[in-house]
């Protein structure tokens, strides 16, 4: 997609299941609607898209690689950051190194790989695929119930575990 500009709607590309590594990097896209068939967004997929102000990510996406939104207009706009966190379309994209508490964590449906790499002060976190947690986390919100749920890192001193709103009742019944 190199050289792509403006408003892009690829929602009809129903066979596309992965947006690969740096697929749109350094493009001049402003808005992007991905197809509902996408399940994975690769590392740095939209990095350096300095005009990207809006993206639609459907519920089928299960992982977003690290740095996917670095240096985009979404990332660089201070109005998109709230209490040291950046959430884009329900996904936790970035956590400032000084953030202590994530607000509204029950509404987060996914976590970008490596999001906590500099979050040394964080007391609560959302755990999903690709999330390596800092040891000081006391409250954990789980985004999905699967085999990894039972592999919560042992180094944590957890006081609370919350099931995020993104977990459906059928997920709980299926995995119980």
C-alpha positions as CSV (number, residue, x, y, z in Angstrom):
1,X,0.0,0.0,0.0
2,X,3.0,2.2,-0.4
3,X,2.1,5.7,-1.7
4,X,-1.6,5.3,-0.7
5,X,-3.2,8.6,0.2
6,X,-6.5,10.0,1.5
7,X,-9.5,8.1,2.8
8,X,-9.2,4.4,2.2
9,X,-12.0,1.8,2.5
10,X,-10.9,-1.8,1.9
11,X,-13.8,-3.3,3.7
12,X,-14.7,-5.3,0.6
13,X,-11.4,-7.2,0.6
14,X,-13.1,-10.0,2.4
15,X,-10.2,-12.5,1.9
16,X,-7.7,-10.2,3.7
17,X,-7.1,-11.7,7.2
18,X,-3.7,-10.0,8.0
19,X,-2.4,-6.5,7.7
20,X,1.3,-7.3,7.5
21,X,4.4,-5.8,8.9
22,X,4.6,-2.1,7.8
23,X,1.8,-2.6,5.3
24,X,0.7,1.0,5.3
25,X,3.8,2.5,6.9
26,X,4.7,6.0,5.8
27,X,1.5,6.3,3.7
28,X,-0.5,9.5,3.6
29,X,-3.8,7.9,4.5
30,X,-6.2,9.9,6.6
31,X,-8.9,7.4,7.4
32,X,-9.0,3.6,6.9
33,X,-11.8,1.1,7.1
34,X,-10.4,-2.5,7.4
35,X,-12.4,-5.5,6.3
36,X,-14.2,-7.4,8.9
37,X,-12.2,-10.5,7.9
38,X,-9.0,-9.1,9.4
39,X,-7.8,-11.0,12.5
40,X,-4.2,-9.7,12.8
41,X,-2.5,-6.4,12.4
42,X,1.3,-6.7,12.2
43,X,4.0,-4.7,13.8
44,X,4.4,-1.1,12.6
45,X,1.5,-1.7,10.2
46,X,0.6,2.0,10.2
47,X,3.8,3.5,11.6
48,X,4.7,7.0,10.4
49,X,1.3,7.5,8.8
50,X,1.4,11.0,10.1
51,X,-2.0,11.9,8.6
52,X,-3.9,8.9,10.0
53,X,-6.7,10.3,12.2
54,X,-9.3,7.5,12.1
55,X,-9.4,3.7,11.7
56,X,-12.1,1.1,12.0
57,X,-11.0,-2.1,13.6
58,X,-13.6,-4.9,13.7
59,X,-14.2,-7.3,16.6
60,X,-12.5,-10.2,14.8
61,X,-9.0,-8.7,15.3
62,X,-7.2,-10.8,17.9
63,X,-3.8,-9.3,17.9
64,X,-2.0,-6.0,17.0
65,X,1.7,-5.9,16.8
66,X,3.9,-3.5,18.6
67,X,4.4,0.0,17.2
68,X,1.4,-0.4,14.9
69,X,0.3,3.2,15.4
70,X,3.6,4.9,16.3
71,X,4.0,8.4,14.9
72,X,0.5,8.5,13.4
73,X,-1.8,11.5,13.9
74,X,-3.8,9.3,16.3
75,X,-0.8,8.6,18.4
76,X,0.7,12.1,18.3
77,X,-2.6,14.0,19.1
78,X,-2.5,14.8,22.9
79,X,-6.3,14.9,22.9
80,X,-6.4,11.1,22.2
81,X,-4.4,10.4,25.4
82,X,-6.3,10.1,28.7
83,X,-4.5,9.8,32.0
84,X,-1.4,8.5,30.2
85,X,-3.1,5.9,28.0
86,X,-4.0,5.7,24.4
87,X,-6.9,3.6,23.3
88,X,-7.9,3.4,19.7
89,X,-11.2,1.7,18.7
90,X,-11.2,-0.3,21.9
91,X,-7.5,-1.4,21.8
92,X,-5.0,-0.3,24.4
93,X,-2.2,1.1,22.1
94,X,0.2,2.8,24.4
95,X,0.8,3.5,28.1
96,X,2.9,6.4,29.3
97,X,5.8,5.5,31.6
98,X,4.3,7.7,34.3
99,X,0.8,6.2,34.2
100,X,-0.3,4.7,37.5
101,X,-3.9,3.6,36.8
102,X,-5.7,2.7,33.6
103,X,-9.3,4.1,33.7
104,X,-12.1,2.3,32.0
105,X,-10.1,-0.9,31.6
106,X,-13.3,-3.0,31.6
107,X,-14.1,-1.6,28.1
108,X,-10.8,-2.5,26.5
109,X,-11.1,-5.4,24.1
110,X,-7.4,-5.9,23.2
111,X,-3.8,-5.0,24.1
112,X,-1.1,-4.2,21.6
113,X,2.0,-6.3,21.9
114,X,4.6,-4.7,24.2
115,X,2.3,-2.0,25.4
116,X,3.6,-2.2,29.0
117,X,7.3,-2.1,28.2
118,X,7.9,1.3,29.9
119,X,5.0,1.2,32.4
120,X,7.0,0.9,35.6
121,X,4.4,2.7,37.8
122,X,1.3,0.9,36.7
123,X,-0.9,-0.6,39.4
124,X,-3.7,-2.0,37.2
125,X,-3.5,-3.5,33.7
126,X,-5.4,-5.3,31.0
127,X,-4.1,-8.7,30.0
128,X,-4.5,-10.1,26.5
129,X,-2.4,-11.6,23.8
130,X,1.1,-10.2,23.7
131,X,0.9,-8.4,27.0
132,X,4.0,-8.8,29.2
133,X,3.1,-7.3,32.6
134,X,5.2,-5.2,35.0
135,X,5.6,-6.8,38.4
136,X,3.9,-4.0,40.3
137,X,0.4,-4.7,38.8
138,X,-2.2,-5.4,41.5
139,X,-5.4,-5.4,39.5
140,X,-5.7,-7.3,36.3
141,X,-8.6,-7.1,33.7
142,X,-8.7,-10.1,31.4
143,X,-9.8,-9.5,27.8
144,X,-10.5,-13.1,26.8
145,X,-10.9,-16.5,28.4
146,X,-8.8,-19.1,26.7
147,X,-5.9,-21.4,27.6
148,X,-3.6,-18.4,28.3
149,X,-5.9,-17.2,31.0
150,X,-4.5,-19.9,33.2
151,X,-1.0,-18.7,32.6
152,X,-1.2,-15.4,34.5
153,X,2.4,-14.5,35.3
154,X,3.5,-15.8,38.7
155,X,5.6,-12.7,39.5
156,X,2.5,-10.5,40.0
157,X,1.1,-9.7,43.5
158,X,-2.5,-9.6,42.3
159,X,-5.2,-8.4,44.6
160,X,-8.1,-8.4,42.0
161,X,-8.9,-10.0,38.7
162,X,-11.7,-8.4,36.6
163,X,-13.3,-10.0,33.5
164,X,-13.5,-7.2,30.9
165,X,-16.7,-6.4,29.1
166,X,-15.3,-7.9,25.9
167,X,-15.7,-11.4,27.4
168,X,-19.1,-12.7,26.5
169,X,-21.3,-14.9,28.7
170,X,-20.8,-17.8,26.1
171,X,-17.0,-17.5,26.5
172,X,-17.4,-18.0,30.2
173,X,-19.7,-21.0,29.8
174,X,-17.6,-22.6,27.1
175,X,-14.4,-22.4,29.1
176,X,-15.8,-23.0,32.6
